[in-house]
Amino acid sequence: MSQQYSSEFREKIVREARDTGNASLVARQHQLSASMVRRWVRESLKQTAVETDTLSLVDENARLKQLLGERELQLTLLRELLQKKGIAR
């Protein structure tokens, strides 16, 4: 029967494994499988990478929206200038 561990417990173990740099030692101290601790650390790293990628995409999206707004403003100003000069309607 597999045991379910709380997310708080898993986070604690991952933190300890990262701090010590030794998943096997942390696993022995908590009577866990070393492979399970290493898997939890790997999963935590992947989750962190996904969160970082998501933040990067949010930042990139905001930057692109700002650029688009600036381009629209430039086009509006150019159109108005052309209308004043009688070049465009």
Helices and strands as residue ranges (DSSP letters): H 7-20, H 23-29, H 34-85
